[in-house]
Amino acid sequence: MASSSEASSSRTRSGRRMTPYSTSRRKARTPRIEEANVLPVISEDSGASAEPSLSTSQLSTISSELLYKTWRLHWVNQLYKFNYSHLKQYSKKLTTHIRASNILMMDDGSSVDLLKSRISICNELSLEGLPRAVKVVVFTIKQRKEVPILVAYLCCLAKDIQTVAGFTSLPLLLIKSTSALSKKFLGWLSLSFDCYTWRLQFLNKEMRHIMAHYLAENKDHKVMAVYNSPEDIKDAGLSEVTLELSAIDTTTIMESLQQRFSSDQIGSEFLKLMEEDFKTSTHIKLEQFTMSKFMTATVCLDMTGRIKLGQADKVLHILTTITSIYEYK
């Protein structure tokens, strides 16, 4: 992810020699969706009442299914009368709901015959003996050629989420599909379980919190943060600013901070140090800017609720951090 070279002022060029930071007029893109292997699912004929216990290796397998794809994050409030033993029935109802449209237009202009689609819902998955109980329900809609046109993970990752009798908490939804089919799926979810869903969009302070929390546990990664400029600065020709540190620099700074701050403070102090150093080099105060994206070797998250994951053993940590922000809202 090389920084743009379009910033032309002598001050910026000097800053680039002194630091790995740069300013850019081009808008950076979230990495493309990369098609991985077709996700394994349990067919409609499989039993759906069991609640199997997953080993750590099985968790790694589930996490691996999420890698190298761009997911849309949604929040789902508590589901009314949701029963893990009725997944087979839910699959049939979702099939009826989806096939009612017959033909669906895709984002690229092509069409899909939904009457030929196959829908399955994977068993609820539980983890015991770990700090948090992880529960996941996987929805998959495939075309006749077994190509997924929708995959959705409905998850409960946070610790001690309070629920009311008759309600089930699976608040975090990761979905990969077209906008039209996603809308139909979310509509069915809302109607079936009397719940409300909305797409996550992160505020500046939430992006900073997620990044700081992630860096506190992952100190040896290359880091890049993108900040959107306020309108008055955009009018002057600067649309965004990119801060970037190599893995070696990140590790060195983090080790230094560990000697002075607690583990809860390291991530936020690291961000503060990056921004202060940038201000010294370029005279630009990032307090006026909005963090729109951050990237490391294992995760890319933007403020519009898109996420891309690159390492299986980091999946639970980043998704739990996101869940912790919203569970008490």
Secondary structure, 3 states (H helix, E strand, C coil): CCCCCCCCCHHHHHHHHHCCCEEECCCCCCCCCCCCCCCCCCCCCCCCCCCCECCHHHHHHHHHCCECCEEEEEEECCEECCCHHHHHHHHHHHHHHHHCCCEEECCCCCEEEHHHCEEEECCCEECCCCCCCCEEEEEEEECCCCCEEEEEEEEECCCCCCCCCCEECCCEEEEEECHHHHHHHHHHHHHHHCCCEEECCCCHHHHHHHHHHHHHHCCCCCEEEEEECCHHHHCCCCCEEEEEECHHHHHHHHHHHHCCCCHHHHHHHHHHHHHHHHHHHHCCCHHHCEEEEEECCCEEEECCCEEEECCHHHHHHHHHHHHHHHCCC
